Amino acid sequence: MEPNIAVYPGTFDPITNGHLDIVDRALNLFDKVIIALAKNPGKEPIFSLQERIKMIQDCYPNLNSRVEVEPINGLLVDYAYERKAKAIVRGLRAVSDFDFEFQLALMNRKLEREVDTIFLMAGFRWIYISSSIIKDAARHGGNVDDLVPPHVSEMLKKRFATI
Ligand code: COA
């Protein structure tokens, strides 16, 4: 039987505990989760694509066949279709996420009817965090150790020490 695959797309600049929580939840529902680093035209990441890939791989030291990390070019739905993914997974934190996510999901459905989007609710502890707010805190010397994996916290400290 074909494995049930989900694609979890995002910019992941950087990956946070909230994203990892969504991956864990998706792994309860799917055989495999592909974390796809996609381009958001509205964002200029502080970490390079290679840095973000490595940072995510390091979250899964025993990277087994159930989690994959891949950069994607082009349309997300084309990638999902090629990889025979059953669904695109997105995390919802608050009502404020809904408008954008609704638009994205409907556009993706218009582009490719075979791939559905499913929304998973982020854990309550992560409801208020985003990559931007974490970067902003870290940029000003704030402690974000509880919000990102230890190696990501180190990378943030190093990055902002040199800016
Ligand atoms: N916990 C913590 N933070 C979370 C979260 C969670 N569970 N879920 C989302 N977020 C945050 C992210 O950190 C991010 O914060 P930021 O804006 O401060 O960086 C924000 O919510 C949403 O970003 P993210 O999940 O990284 O997605 P995105 O908006 O950058 O991604 C793409 C959009 C990449 C999926 C979209 O642009 C895309 O599909 N691009 C590919 C090209 C394509 O197909 N375009 C047509 C789309 S219709």
Backbone and ligand atoms as CSV (ligand in chain L), in Angstrom:
chain,resi,resn,atom,element,x,y,z
A,1,MET,N,N,0.826,-1.202,0.000
A,1,MET,CA,C,0.000,0.000,0.000
A,1,MET,C,C,0.870,1.265,0.000
A,2,GLU,N,N,0.428,2.272,-0.722
A,2,GLU,CA,C,1.166,3.541,-0.776
A,2,GLU,C,C,1.181,4.206,0.598
A,3,PRO,N,N,2.313,4.780,1.016
A,3,PRO,CA,C,2.311,5.482,2.310
A,3,PRO,C,C,1.472,6.759,2.236
A,4,ASN,N,N,0.880,7.113,3.347
A,4,ASN,CA,C,0.141,8.372,3.445
A,4,ASN,C,C,1.137,9.493,3.707
A,5,ILE,N,N,1.255,10.394,2.740
A,5,ILE,CA,C,2.279,11.449,2.864
A,5,ILE,C,C,1.622,12.817,3.020
A,6,ALA,N,N,2.207,13.628,3.900
A,6,ALA,CA,C,1.760,15.024,4.031
A,6,ALA,C,C,2.947,15.938,3.761
A,7,VAL,N,N,2.669,17.083,3.151
A,7,VAL,CA,C,3.703,18.093,2.961
A,7,VAL,C,C,3.409,19.246,3.920
A,8,TYR,N,N,4.422,19.632,4.692
A,8,TYR,CA,C,4.273,20.750,5.624
A,8,TYR,C,C,5.170,21.883,5.120
A,9,PRO,N,N,4.583,22.864,4.424
A,9,PRO,CA,C,5.403,23.915,3.818
A,9,PRO,C,C,5.556,25.139,4.708
A,10,GLY,N,N,6.622,25.856,4.474
A,10,GLY,CA,C,6.798,27.107,5.200
A,10,GLY,C,C,8.157,27.684,4.898
A,11,THR,N,N,8.434,28.818,5.529
A,11,THR,CA,C,9.722,29.474,5.334
A,11,THR,C,C,10.721,28.989,6.390
A,12,PHE,N,N,10.219,28.731,7.584
A,12,PHE,CA,C,11.014,28.167,8.675
A,12,PHE,C,C,12.299,28.977,8.907
A,13,ASP,N,N,12.134,30.256,9.137
A,13,ASP,CA,C,13.278,31.159,9.325
A,13,ASP,C,C,13.213,31.818,10.694
A,14,PRO,N,N,13.499,31.122,11.775
A,14,PRO,CA,C,13.924,29.728,11.847
A,14,PRO,C,C,12.750,28.824,12.214
A,15,ILE,N,N,13.026,27.518,12.227
A,15,ILE,CA,C,12.021,26.564,12.726
A,15,ILE,C,C,11.877,26.787,14.237
A,16,THR,N,N,10.646,26.667,14.725
A,16,THR,CA,C,10.378,26.923,16.148
A,16,THR,C,C,9.762,25.666,16.779
A,17,ASN,N,N,9.630,25.704,18.100
A,17,ASN,CA,C,8.970,24.572,18.782
A,17,ASN,C,C,7.523,24.428,18.314
A,18,GLY,N,N,6.924,25.540,17.907
A,18,GLY,CA,C,5.545,25.479,17.401
A,18,GLY,C,C,5.467,24.672,16.112
A,19,HIS,N,N,6.446,24.893,15.209
A,19,HIS,CA,C,6.474,24.103,13.966
A,19,HIS,C,C,6.696,22.621,14.291
A,20,LEU,N,N,7.634,22.362,15.232
A,20,LEU,CA,C,7.944,20.958,15.559
A,20,LEU,C,C,6.719,20.263,16.166
A,21,ASP,N,N,5.936,21.025,16.899
A,21,ASP,CA,C,4.699,20.491,17.482
A,21,ASP,C,C,3.718,20.074,16.367
A,22,ILE,N,N,3.649,20.890,15.329
A,22,ILE,CA,C,2.755,20.564,14.197
A,22,ILE,C,C,3.265,19.298,13.488
A,23,VAL,N,N,4.582,19.193,13.321
A,23,VAL,CA,C,5.145,17.989,12.674
A,23,VAL,C,C,4.789,16.754,13.506
A,24,ASP,N,N,4.939,16.849,14.819
A,24,ASP,CA,C,4.597,15.702,15.696
A,24,ASP,C,C,3.141,15.307,15.526
A,25,ARG,N,N,2.278,16.310,15.492
A,25,ARG,CA,C,0.846,16.015,15.342
A,25,ARG,C,C,0.573,15.376,13.978
A,26,ALA,N,N,1.246,15.881,12.952
A,26,ALA,CA,C,1.036,15.323,11.608
A,26,ALA,C,C,1.541,13.878,11.542
A,27,LEU,N,N,2.621,13.591,12.288
A,27,LEU,CA,C,3.146,12.223,12.271
A,27,LEU,C,C,2.186,11.227,12.923
A,28,ASN,N,N,1.269,11.735,13.740
A,28,ASN,CA,C,0.238,10.844,14.307
A,28,ASN,C,C,-0.813,10.477,13.266
A,29,LEU,N,N,-0.861,11.247,12.194
A,29,LEU,CA,C,-1.912,11.042,11.192
A,29,LEU,C,C,-1.390,10.491,9.865
A,30,PHE,N,N,-0.106,10.756,9.601
A,30,PHE,CA,C,0.457,10.368,8.299
A,30,PHE,C,C,1.675,9.471,8.502
A,31,ASP,N,N,1.977,8.656,7.477
A,31,ASP,CA,C,3.161,7.793,7.560
A,31,ASP,C,C,4.434,8.622,7.427
A,32,LYS,N,N,4.348,9.656,6.606
A,32,LYS,CA,C,5.541,10.467,6.355
A,32,LYS,C,C,5.163,11.948,6.258
A,33,VAL,N,N,6.029,12.794,6.814
A,33,VAL,CA,C,5.819,14.244,6.689
A,33,VAL,C,C,7.039,14.830,5.980
A,34,ILE,N,N,6.776,15.523,4.880
A,34,ILE,CA,C,7.869,16.207,4.180
A,34,ILE,C,C,7.816,17.682,4.571
A,35,ILE,N,N,8.868,18.137,5.241
A,35,ILE,CA,C,8.952,19.559,5.603
A,35,ILE,C,C,9.540,20.263,4.384
A,36,ALA,N,N,8.716,21.087,3.753
A,36,ALA,CA,C,9.118,21.684,2.478
A,36,ALA,C,C,9.431,23.157,2.656
A,37,LEU,N,N,10.680,23.515,2.355
A,37,LEU,CA,C,11.059,24.926,2.437
A,37,LEU,C,C,10.663,25.600,1.143
A,38,ALA,N,N,9.618,26.394,1.247
A,38,ALA,CA,C,9.069,27.031,0.047
A,38,ALA,C,C,9.400,28.513,0.076
A,39,LYS,N,N,9.292,29.130,-1.082
A,39,LYS,CA,C,9.578,30.582,-1.152
A,39,LYS,C,C,8.300,31.362,-0.914
A,40,ASN,N,N,8.373,32.262,0.054
A,40,ASN,CA,C,7.294,33.222,0.239
A,40,ASN,C,C,7.835,34.548,-0.287
A,41,PRO,N,N,7.253,35.075,-1.371
A,41,PRO,CA,C,7.814,36.283,-1.997
A,41,PRO,C,C,7.873,37.484,-1.050
A,42,GLY,N,N,7.072,37.423,0.011
A,42,GLY,CA,C,7.047,38.558,0.939
A,42,GLY,C,C,8.109,38.482,2.022
A,43,LYS,N,N,8.953,37.447,2.001
A,43,LYS,CA,C,9.900,37.299,3.120
A,43,LYS,C,C,11.350,37.244,2.656
A,44,GLU,N,N,12.214,37.916,3.410
A,44,GLU,CA,C,13.658,37.885,3.139
A,44,GLU,C,C,14.315,37.202,4.339
A,45,PRO,N,N,14.573,35.892,4.235
A,45,PRO,CA,C,15.061,35.152,5.406
A,45,PRO,C,C,16.436,35.615,5.894
A,46,ILE,N,N,16.679,35.461,7.188
A,46,ILE,CA,C,18.009,35.793,7.727
A,46,ILE,C,C,18.930,34.577,7.651
A,47,PHE,N,N,18.350,33.382,7.546
A,47,PHE,CA,C,19.160,32.167,7.399
A,47,PHE,C,C,19.051,31.688,5.950
A,48,SER,N,N,20.187,31.259,5.406
A,48,SER,CA,C,20.183,30.787,4.018
A,48,SER,C,C,19.381,29.486,3.926
A,49,LEU,N,N,19.063,29.108,2.708
A,49,LEU,CA,C,18.322,27.871,2.502
A,49,LEU,C,C,19.088,26.688,3.111
A,50,GLN,N,N,20.397,26.625,2.843
A,50,GLN,CA,C,21.210,25.517,3.373
A,50,GLN,C,C,21.202,25.514,4.898
A,51,GLU,N,N,21.298,26.701,5.488
A,51,GLU,CA,C,21.276,26.786,6.958
A,51,GLU,C,C,19.944,26.291,7.504
A,52,ARG,N,N,18.855,26.655,6.821
A,52,ARG,CA,C,17.533,26.246,7.310
A,52,ARG,C,C,17.320,24.738,7.149
A,53,ILE,N,N,17.834,24.189,6.057
A,53,ILE,CA,C,17.698,22.733,5.862
A,53,ILE,C,C,18.446,22.002,6.983
A,54,LYS,N,N,19.691,22.409,7.202
A,54,LYS,CA,C,20.533,21.752,8.200
A,54,LYS,C,C,19.916,21.894,9.596
A,55,MET,N,N,19.405,23.110,9.863
A,55,MET,CA,C,18.802,23.396,11.168
A,55,MET,C,C,17.607,22.461,11.422
A,56,ILE,N,N,16.839,22.194,10.372
A,56,ILE,CA,C,15.677,21.310,10.536
A,56,ILE,C,C,16.140,19.862,10.660
A,57,GLN,N,N,17.114,19.481,9.821
A,57,GLN,CA,C,17.624,18.096,9.919
A,57,GLN,C,C,18.174,17.825,11.314
A,58,ASP,N,N,18.829,18.831,11.905
A,58,ASP,CA,C,19.411,18.644,13.232
A,58,ASP,C,C,18.344,18.503,14.325
A,59,CYS,N,N,17.097,18.844,13.996
A,59,CYS,CA,C,16.001,18.626,14.958
A,59,CYS,C,C,15.622,17.137,14.986
A,60,TYR,N,N,16.042,16.429,13.954
A,60,TYR,CA,C,15.693,15.001,13.844
A,60,TYR,C,C,16.982,14.210,13.661
A,61,PRO,N,N,17.763,14.092,14.770
A,61,PRO,CA,C,19.079,13.455,14.645
A,61,PRO,C,C,18.980,12.028,14.109
A,62,ASN,N,N,17.894,11.350,14.422
A,62,ASN,CA,C,17.731,9.994,13.875
A,62,ASN,C,C,16.772,10.070,12.701
A,63,LEU,N,N,17.028,11.043,11.840
A,63,LEU,CA,C,16.137,11.296,10.710
A,63,LEU,C,C,15.774,9.964,10.060
A,64,ASN,N,N,14.557,9.544,10.327
A,64,ASN,CA,C,14.149,8.266,9.757
A,64,ASN,C,C,13.321,8.565,8.522
A,65,SER,N,N,12.841,7.537,7.926
A,65,SER,CA,C,12.143,7.752,6.659
A,65,SER,C,C,10.800,8.454,6.861
A,66,ARG,N,N,10.406,8.706,8.121
A,66,ARG,CA,C,9.103,9.345,8.352
A,66,ARG,C,C,9.167,10.870,8.259
A,67,VAL,N,N,10.363,11.428,8.334
A,67,VAL,CA,C,10.483,12.890,8.193
A,67,VAL,C,C,11.517,13.187,7.111
A,68,GLU,N,N,11.126,14.019,6.157
A,68,GLU,CA,C,12.061,14.437,5.103
A,68,GLU,C,C,12.092,15.953,5.090
A,69,VAL,N,N,13.229,16.503,4.691
A,69,VAL,CA,C,13.331,17.959,4.569
A,69,VAL,C,C,13.766,18.258,3.147
A,70,GLU,N,N,13.017,19.115,2.475
A,70,GLU,CA,C,13.369,19.387,1.079
A,70,GLU,C,C,13.034,20.817,0.690
A,71,PRO,N,N,13.923,21.463,-0.067
A,71,PRO,CA,C,13.560,22.781,-0.593
A,71,PRO,C,C,12.675,22.586,-1.815
A,72,ILE,N,N,11.747,23.493,-2.048
A,72,ILE,CA,C,10.961,23.380,-3.273
A,72,ILE,C,C,10.982,24.684,-4.058
A,73,ASN,N,N,10.957,24.505,-5.362
A,73,ASN,CA,C,10.853,25.652,-6.257
A,73,ASN,C,C,9.523,25.512,-6.957
A,74,GLY,N,N,8.952,26.612,-7.338
A,74,GLY,CA,C,7.699,26.505,-8.082
A,74,GLY,C,C,6.513,26.313,-7.165
A,75,LEU,N,N,5.432,25.831,-7.769
A,75,LEU,CA,C,4.179,25.745,-7.020
A,75,LEU,C,C,4.190,24.607,-6.006
A,76,LEU,N,N,3.697,24.940,-4.829
A,76,LEU,CA,C,3.600,23.936,-3.765
A,76,LEU,C,C,2.718,22.752,-4.182
A,77,VAL,N,N,1.596,23.047,-4.806
A,77,VAL,CA,C,0.673,21.948,-5.160
A,77,VAL,C,C,1.285,21.015,-6.210
A,78,ASP,N,N,2.111,21.558,-7.095
A,78,ASP,CA,C,2.766,20.697,-8.092
A,78,ASP,C,C,3.707,19.726,-7.370
A,79,TYR,N,N,4.435,20.274,-6.409
A,79,TYR,CA,C,5.347,19.424,-5.640
A,79,TYR,C,C,4.560,18.346,-4.880
A,80,ALA,N,N,3.489,18.771,-4.223
A,80,ALA,CA,C,2.681,17.821,-3.434
A,80,ALA,C,C,2.128,16.724,-4.348
A,81,TYR,N,N,1.692,17.103,-5.515
A,81,TYR,CA,C,1.133,16.141,-6.465
A,81,TYR,C,C,2.205,15.139,-6.923
A,82,GLU,N,N,3.390,15.695,-7.260
A,82,GLU,CA,C,4.504,14.828,-7.700
A,82,GLU,C,C,4.901,13.827,-6.628
A,83,ARG,N,N,4.888,14.295,-5.371
A,83,ARG,CA,C,5.298,13.404,-4.271
A,83,ARG,C,C,4.150,12.504,-3.809
A,84,LYS,N,N,3.038,12.567,-4.519
A,84,LYS,CA,C,1.845,11.775,-4.194
A,84,LYS,C,C,1.373,12.033,-2.754
A,85,ALA,N,N,1.482,13.294,-2.331
A,85,ALA,CA,C,1.037,13.644,-0.974
A,85,ALA,C,C,-0.488,13.698,-0.938
A,86,LYS,N,N,-1.033,13.230,0.162
A,86,LYS,CA,C,-2.496,13.272,0.324
A,86,LYS,C,C,-2.943,14.656,0.771
A,87,ALA,N,N,-2.047,15.345,1.471
A,87,ALA,CA,C,-2.477,16.623,2.045
A,87,ALA,C,C,-1.317,17.577,2.250
A,88,ILE,N,N,-1.687,18.854,2.261
A,88,ILE,CA,C,-0.784,19.915,2.708
A,88,ILE,C,C,-1.209,20.210,4.139
A,89,VAL,N,N,-0.247,20.256,5.035
A,89,VAL,CA,C,-0.568,20.541,6.436
A,89,VAL,C,C,-0.180,21.971,6.757
A,90,ARG,N,N,-1.066,22.682,7.432
A,90,ARG,CA,C,-0.734,24.015,7.931
A,90,ARG,C,C,-1.175,24.090,9.384
A,91,GLY,N,N,-0.407,24.852,10.156
A,91,GLY,CA,C,-0.759,25.007,11.564
A,91,GLY,C,C,-1.608,26.255,11.748
A,92,LEU,N,N,-2.581,26.161,12.621
A,92,LEU,CA,C,-3.380,27.343,12.958
A,92,LEU,C,C,-3.118,27.687,14.414
A,93,ARG,N,N,-2.818,28.955,14.635
A,93,ARG,CA,C,-2.590,29.369,16.019
A,93,ARG,C,C,-3.782,30.160,16.545
A,94,ALA,N,N,-4.122,31.198,15.863
A,94,ALA,CA,C,-5.218,32.043,16.347
A,94,ALA,C,C,-6.117,32.376,15.175
A,95,VAL,N,N,-7.231,33.010,15.479
A,95,VAL,CA,C,-8.191,33.385,14.427
A,95,VAL,C,C,-7.504,34.237,13.363
A,96,SER,N,N,-6.497,35.019,13.814
A,96,SER,CA,C,-5.814,35.920,12.878
A,96,SER,C,C,-5.112,35.162,11.746
A,97,ASP,N,N,-4.795,33.889,11.955
A,97,ASP,CA,C,-4.173,33.107,10.877
A,97,ASP,C,C,-5.183,32.745,9.794
A,98,PHE,N,N,-6.459,32.778,10.168
A,98,PHE,CA,C,-7.454,32.135,9.319
A,98,PHE,C,C,-7.580,32.745,7.918
A,99,ASP,N,N,-7.647,34.067,7.828
A,99,ASP,CA,C,-7.874,34.714,6.524
A,99,ASP,C,C,-6.834,34.301,5.494
A,100,PHE,N,N,-5.563,34.436,5.903
A,100,PHE,CA,C,-4.474,34.094,4.982
A,100,PHE,C,C,-4.509,32.610,4.631
A,101,GLU,N,N,-4.714,31.781,5.649
A,101,GLU,CA,C,-4.697,30.329,5.413
A,101,GLU,C,C,-5.857,29.892,4.520
A,102,PHE,N,N,-6.985,30.516,4.707
A,102,PHE,CA,C,-8.180,30.207,3.925
A,102,PHE,C,C,-7.924,30.538,2.450
A,103,GLN,N,N,-7.338,31.712,2.233
A,103,GLN,CA,C,-7.007,32.168,0.880
A,103,GLN,C,C,-6.017,31.209,0.215
A,104,LEU,N,N,-4.976,30.874,0.969
A,104,LEU,CA,C,-3.919,29.981,0.462
A,104,LEU,C,C,-4.514,28.613,0.096
A,105,ALA,N,N,-5.333,28.085,0.990
A,105,ALA,CA,C,-5.903,26.744,0.774
A,105,ALA,C,C,-6.830,26.739,-0.438
A,106,LEU,N,N,-7.630,27.798,-0.573
A,106,LEU,CA,C,-8.565,27.835,-1.708
A,106,LEU,C,C,-7.827,28.017,-3.029
A,107,MET,N,N,-6.788,28.844,-3.000
A,107,MET,CA,C,-5.992,29.032,-4.217
A,107,MET,C,C,-5.315,27.715,-4.581
A,108,ASN,N,N,-4.773,27.034,-3.589
A,108,ASN,CA,C,-4.121,25.753,-3.858
A,108,ASN,C,C,-5.114,24.737,-4.412
A,109,ARG,N,N,-6.335,24.775,-3.916
A,109,ARG,CA,C,-7.342,23.836,-4.420
A,109,ARG,C,C,-7.712,24.164,-5.868
A,110,LYS,N,N,-7.771,25.474,-6.144
A,110,LYS,CA,C,-8.083,25.873,-7.517
A,110,LYS,C,C,-6.985,25.383,-8.466
A,111,LEU,N,N,-5.739,25.465,-7.985
A,111,LEU,CA,C,-4.610,25.069,-8.837
A,111,LEU,C,C,-4.521,23.548,-9.001
A,112,GLU,N,N,-4.913,22.823,-7.960
A,112,GLU,CA,C,-4.810,21.360,-8.009
A,112,GLU,C,C,-5.875,20.742,-7.093
A,113,ARG,N,N,-6.896,20.177,-7.710
A,113,ARG,CA,C,-8.019,19.685,-6.915
A,113,ARG,C,C,-7.710,18.408,-6.137
A,114,GLU,N,N,-6.650,17.712,-6.561
A,114,GLU,CA,C,-6.362,16.407,-5.938
A,114,GLU,C,C,-5.738,16.527,-4.539
A,115,VAL,N,N,-5.169,17.709,-4.253
A,115,VAL,CA,C,-4.457,17.824,-2.970
A,115,VAL,C,C,-5.265,18.695,-2.007
A,116,ASP,N,N,-5.600,18.129,-0.859
A,116,ASP,CA,C,-6.351,18.885,0.140
A,116,ASP,C,C,-5.422,19.530,1.164
A,117,THR,N,N,-5.929,20.564,1.819
A,117,THR,CA,C,-5.171,21.175,2.921
A,117,THR,C,C,-5.831,20.776,4.221
A,118,ILE,N,N,-5.026,20.352,5.194
A,118,ILE,CA,C,-5.617,20.141,6.513
A,118,ILE,C,C,-4.915,21.052,7.527
A,119,PHE,N,N,-5.713,21.511,8.480
A,119,PHE,CA,C,-5.202,22.432,9.486
A,119,PHE,C,C,-5.097,21.718,10.823
A,120,LEU,N,N,-3.944,21.873,11.444
A,120,LEU,CA,C,-3.775,21.310,12.776
A,120,LEU,C,C,-3.615,22.465,13.745
A,121,MET,N,N,-4.215,22.301,14.915
A,121,MET,CA,C,-4.137,23.379,15.895
A,121,MET,C,C,-2.827,23.286,16.659
A,122,ALA,N,N,-2.087,24.378,16.647
A,122,ALA,CA,C,-0.822,24.394,17.383
A,122,ALA,C,C,-1.103,24.221,18.875
A,123,GLY,N,N,-0.157,23.608,19.584
A,123,GLY,CA,C,-0.299,23.456,21.034
A,123,GLY,C,C,-0.447,24.817,21.695
A,124,PHE,N,N,-1.180,24.833,22.803
A,124,PHE,CA,C,-1.495,26.089,23.486
A,124,PHE,C,C,-0.233,26.891,23.835
A,125,ARG,N,N,0.853,26.168,24.177
A,125,ARG,CA,C,2.110,26.850,24.563
A,125,ARG,C,C,2.697,27.654,23.418
A,126,TRP,N,N,2.326,27.306,22.197
A,126,TRP,CA,C,2.978,27.932,21.036
A,126,TRP,C,C,2.052,28.896,20.304
A,127,ILE,N,N,0.886,29.134,20.884
A,127,ILE,CA,C,-0.130,29.941,20.205
A,127,ILE,C,C,0.386,31.346,19.853
A,128,TYR,N,N,1.228,31.901,20.698
A,128,TYR,CA,C,1.596,33.315,20.513
A,128,TYR,C,C,2.930,33.495,19.790
A,129,ILE,N,N,3.580,32.407,19.406
A,129,ILE,CA,C,4.909,32.610,18.795
A,129,ILE,C,C,4.878,32.542,17.273
A,130,SER,N,N,5.833,33.229,16.685
A,130,SER,CA,C,6.045,33.148,15.235
A,130,SER,C,C,7.546,33.319,15.043
A,131,SER,N,N,8.026,32.962,13.874
A,131,SER,CA,C,9.461,33.130,13.601
A,131,SER,C,C,9.856,34.603,13.736
A,132,SER,N,N,9.004,35.503,13.254
A,132,SER,CA,C,9.367,36.937,13.302
A,132,SER,C,C,9.507,37.449,14.722
A,133,ILE,N,N,8.555,37.043,15.573
A,133,ILE,CA,C,8.596,37.597,16.935
A,133,ILE,C,C,9.789,37.027,17.699
A,134,ILE,N,N,10.146,35.785,17.380
A,134,ILE,CA,C,11.318,35.173,18.007
A,134,ILE,C,C,12.590,35.881,17.536
A,135,LYS,N,N,12.649,36.173,16.226
A,135,LYS,CA,C,13.834,36.880,15.702
A,135,LYS,C,C,13.950,38.265,16.336
A,136,ASP,N,N,12.802,38.908,16.505
A,136,ASP,CA,C,12.823,40.250,17.074
A,136,ASP,C,C,13.337,40.210,18.506
A,137,ALA,N,N,12.864,39.232,19.273
A,137,ALA,CA,C,13.336,39.111,20.663
A,137,ALA,C,C,14.832,38.797,20.678
A,138,ALA,N,N,15.254,37.838,19.843
A,138,ALA,CA,C,16.667,37.428,19.836
A,138,ALA,C,C,17.574,38.575,19.376
A,139,ARG,N,N,17.098,39.348,18.412
A,139,ARG,CA,C,17.885,40.475,17.884
A,139,ARG,C,C,18.239,41.471,18.993
A,140,HIS,N,N,17.304,41.597,19.950
A,140,HIS,CA,C,17.535,42.549,21.037
A,140,HIS,C,C,18.054,41.869,22.301
A,141,GLY,N,N,18.596,40.678,22.134
A,141,GLY,CA,C,19.227,39.995,23.262
A,141,GLY,C,C,18.276,39.223,24.155
A,142,GLY,N,N,17.011,39.085,23.750
A,142,GLY,CA,C,16.036,38.347,24.573
A,142,GLY,C,C,16.317,36.848,24.558
A,143,ASN,N,N,15.914,36.196,25.623
A,143,ASN,CA,C,16.142,34.751,25.746
A,143,ASN,C,C,14.982,33.990,25.105
A,144,VAL,N,N,15.291,33.211,24.084
A,144,VAL,CA,C,14.224,32.465,23.389
A,144,VAL,C,C,14.415,30.949,23.561
A,145,ASP,N,N,15.192,30.597,24.591
A,145,ASP,CA,C,15.541,29.179,24.780
A,145,ASP,C,C,14.332,28.248,24.897
A,146,ASP,N,N,13.225,28.768,25.428
A,146,ASP,CA,C,12.049,27.890,25.603
A,146,ASP,C,C,11.237,27.741,24.318
A,147,LEU,N,N,11.582,28.516,23.316
A,147,LEU,CA,C,10.717,28.599,22.136
A,147,LEU,C,C,11.273,27.930,20.889
A,148,VAL,N,N,12.572,27.670,20.917
A,148,VAL,CA,C,13.212,27.013,19.764
A,148,VAL,C,C,14.156,25.930,20.294
A,149,PRO,N,N,14.519,24.955,19.460
A,149,PRO,CA,C,15.491,23.944,19.905
A,149,PRO,C,C,16.827,24.618,20.249
A,150,PRO,N,N,17.629,23.995,21.146
A,150,PRO,CA,C,18.886,24.609,21.603
A,150,PRO,C,C,19.817,25.043,20.467
A,151,HIS,N,N,19.970,24.208,19.426
A,151,HIS,CA,C,20.916,24.585,18.361
A,151,HIS,C,C,20.408,25.796,17.565
A,152,VAL,N,N,19.085,25.967,17.507
A,152,VAL,CA,C,18.515,27.118,16.795
A,152,VAL,C,C,18.763,28.389,17.621
A,153,SER,N,N,18.615,28.251,18.929
A,153,SER,CA,C,18.874,29.395,19.810
A,153,SER,C,C,20.328,29.861,19.647
A,154,GLU,N,N,21.246,28.889,19.590
A,154,GLU,CA,C,22.666,29.223,19.386
A,154,GLU,C,C,22.872,29.944,18.057
A,155,MET,N,N,22.224,29.428,17.007
A,155,MET,CA,C,22.384,30.042,15.681
A,155,MET,C,C,21.858,31.471,15.670
A,156,LEU,N,N,20.748,31.693,16.399
A,156,LEU,CA,C,20.193,33.053,16.467
A,156,LEU,C,C,21.164,33.989,17.175
A,157,LYS,N,N,21.744,33.490,18.293
A,157,LYS,CA,C,22.690,34.332,19.040
A,157,LYS,C,C,23.859,34.708,18.136
A,158,LYS,N,N,24.399,33.708,17.432
A,158,LYS,CA,C,25.551,33.973,16.554
A,158,LYS,C,C,25.178,34.943,15.444
A,159,ARG,N,N,24.011,34.711,14.834
A,159,ARG,CA,C,23.615,35.563,13.716
A,159,ARG,C,C,23.483,37.011,14.158
A,160,PHE,N,N,22.882,37.228,15.317
A,160,PHE,CA,C,22.652,38.614,15.717
A,160,PHE,C,C,23.887,39.252,16.352
A,161,ALA,N,N,24.860,38.408,16.743
A,161,ALA,CA,C,26.103,38.973,17.254
A,161,ALA,C,C,26.887,39.615,16.127
A,162,THR,N,N,26.637,39.155,14.887
A,162,THR,CA,C,27.430,39.657,13.765
A,162,THR,C,C,26.707,40.717,12.947
A,163,ILE,N,N,25.467,40.990,13.294
A,163,ILE,CA,C,24.705,41.996,12.507
A,163,ILE,C,C,24.917,43.392,13.092
L,1,COA,N1,N,4.053,27.634,15.499
L,1,COA,C1,C,4.741,28.764,15.447
L,1,COA,N2,N,4.711,29.596,14.418
L,1,COA,C2,C,3.966,29.257,13.377
L,1,COA,C3,C,3.205,28.082,13.357
L,1,COA,C4,C,3.285,27.255,14.480
L,1,COA,N3,N,2.620,26.138,14.575
L,1,COA,N4,N,2.546,28.026,12.204
L,1,COA,C5,C,2.861,29.126,11.526
L,1,COA,N5,N,3.720,29.870,12.231
L,1,COA,C6,C,4.271,31.175,11.868
L,1,COA,C7,C,5.563,31.085,11.152
L,1,COA,O1,O,6.632,31.117,12.050
L,1,COA,C8,C,5.493,32.293,10.290
L,1,COA,O2,O,5.855,33.405,11.030
L,1,COA,P1,P,6.539,34.668,10.379
L,1,COA,O3,O,5.529,35.236,9.422
L,1,COA,O4,O,6.788,35.500,11.545
L,1,COA,O5,O,7.770,34.203,9.669
L,1,COA,C9,C,4.016,32.439,9.962
L,1,COA,O6,O,3.347,31.789,10.994
L,1,COA,C10,C,3.574,31.779,8.694
L,1,COA,O7,O,4.640,31.401,7.981
L,1,COA,P2,P,4.993,29.959,7.491
L,1,COA,O8,O,4.207,28.902,8.149
L,1,COA,O9,O,6.491,29.837,7.488
L,1,COA,O10,O,4.464,30.027,6.091
L,1,COA,P3,P,4.682,31.118,5.050
L,1,COA,O11,O,3.571,32.086,5.175
L,1,COA,O12,O,6.040,31.683,5.012
L,1,COA,O13,O,4.522,30.160,3.834
L,1,COA,C11,C,4.120,29.377,1.734
L,1,COA,C12,C,3.779,30.439,2.742
L,1,COA,C13,C,5.626,29.204,1.633
L,1,COA,C14,C,3.497,28.066,2.144
L,1,COA,C15,C,3.550,29.888,0.393
L,1,COA,O14,O,4.139,31.124,0.089
L,1,COA,C16,C,3.799,28.906,-0.739
L,1,COA,O15,O,3.108,27.922,-0.848
L,1,COA,N6,N,4.834,29.178,-1.571
L,1,COA,C17,C,5.183,28.287,-2.689
L,1,COA,C18,C,4.765,28.884,-4.020
L,1,COA,C19,C,3.293,28.687,-4.255
L,1,COA,O16,O,2.790,27.603,-4.437
L,1,COA,N7,N,2.597,29.829,-4.256
L,1,COA,C20,C,1.164,29.842,-4.477
L,1,COA,C21,C,0.447,29.737,-3.170
L,1,COA,S1,S,-1.294,29.845,-3.421
